[in-house]
């Protein structure tokens, strides 16, 4: 599923209707598992696996590494050259690996884990084993690193994107090795390599929190070129990841909340249409139903066409998004699909070994009904509620 899907009226649509892998492609598939549409996840896996030969060449030619490197952009037939913004970001393949793991978590299809998810995770991990190196303190460093697609404010107004160990890079690397070790134990494979994988996990630094208690985007407390940036990359560990949880890491939940609030205080002048459902899902993970719904309200005012397809920018001219195309209507499909997933996240969550019913129900939805949502481990769940309580 590319940026516009099948709905476009131009031979040369914006961004060539390609596959952006630092957010957009993944957003398209957020509803696949939780909305019980797992079969619609399969084309993504097919496309990703078909790109592995290209990705191996990219890892070898660009970085001298084994394993696979996915650049920012691809299309129906292959991977492209590194992009001119944050081209050195190594996290695309790791983010795609999350989708393989999610399919396993929700379906518990052991054959899929063995034949597809686990081998792909190994390819990503082999790249990290060559790409990472230790600093003088014995901690692993991710370099080059970046935080898509935000830059750091440099001297004399210059912005630079390449850095050391961005927060999203640390989260994705930690997630890859965590899932790989879990897969190895379940399949009873590669026991001789688990010790090395554990050493990586033990020596990956934790994302930093500043003196104000706010999660940082980079390993240093530097000034963002765009403090209201449309990408919410440093909050990956809260959503779509699931490492930052109220039960397991309340201090990181607090730090993530402060970062989200900090971003929003600068307004939505840097947002895109797809920024709103990601914010919605983040507030859902924080169990803030009213704030989650407020993001959907704002998206409906500025980035939804009369036919309910989502637009990349604010076509009504309310100043609520970045002004890339003036008031021209430019469609991208991922906000529609990610909104579906974000609403599902408000009604049902199952990360961390718990099923939560109506975890982020807004006051404006006092009564309702939903059928066929999916929780991890294959539970299909219907819910009726009234007075804000599940019946």
Steps between C-alpha positions, in 0.01 A plus 500: 500500500673814381447861604185553294380144466297469179337841540697748292429705192854586388774320309752665731336527843675655801798291616440281194242303698791301645557304820648711781632269772577747778129519586254500210512141381473372856201722581311338215521164676435607861135379487582161347529293819293687758212534251509127422619549141818294529475369145540859376839513671635232264578725200733707720692189605522384138633835384753529784636149447535562126722799580748304713760453219492876435522569873804274540679682220412836657638391839822377340555786255402790726631385838712190449256305717340161477124466533254742344459876470175649370532861385224749562320447168400208279249421229320198360813356342791586727680724746626843400816694568538648850272798545644850527350557847608273784632261237721334758211393720544126568161435657275425200559124496456478876167681485382261228613209720249615761221417256625142460507467879156653546353245258652224710376655827142529380470175305746269683570341162814307592578417138498872415734569792742230391498555124454875471509716816802344668720491186420864426585603855831318467583693182437829681697390806802392294512853356494650849776268620728649232363855518520554876824574679589567863592839640762559767245414771422159350156599370394435143480799269275529194681715245399636254161551663211739446151579625270500196450758373587761759833678508720653766544874507863570417715810485393801292154355432623180333312177564672163511339157510783256563569432866590229751244261651167675452221383732306325224813316387563375853137389534496315168833325560388395849169375360669295227729316742222454756273338242784297352592351837136421575464334159816297552373368831160406361646325196800358687735634233838674505561445870871559440427856381260609774783595736634749247155642435448545874830685525373747243181558700693541824730759346252708302462830687157602620337800331586813692264709711591864567490689828139600434403132484439510123608221267767625263499447126877459477777378729587860581270775625517708182260741336271353237486685170122448516370445856147438363614247239240282329697179566469374857803276464633517859164368627532175303547306824152604618328439166530316267748331731392364837811523719383814681205391715332627815562166671859443391655846471285772661790747503538465123124538454522829685798608288317405179189691607711810566661473157162465328362799691817696424458432129136603500563829679668621180178445307427300187667723244744220420244217496380290209170317475661182633641679806154500660432125516850437637433758773163333559661159548760648736232658717312168492810327640504767770132415571399857413181445300384861482840620378511218247162602359605866491771406250243333275282809529785718381582266211134503390502879492812540290605181319189308401344541158124512442515132393677413832834420338786661691719776363863573572447866587238748620291562188266739682787734585462496877874497565487158664761323286818569313431701184669294231236531226308811597135399509533238231344166593772236512380156604696239693331185627695427819309746721173320421648161584693618806184669632324163488783350707504792745127468568545127555779584747257722693258207533732204550864450598691180567868589540692382805304179553174675595179554304359844573137567411417865417837627626463849351127554463418872458212654695323581170466127428293397807328213317592288204585166352795352315538150358787291373803676645806284559725473803843338512491120522201483266212617719213642294312752713160671476407773746172670587523796734264742668562779747868474415516143631526169314178304534 
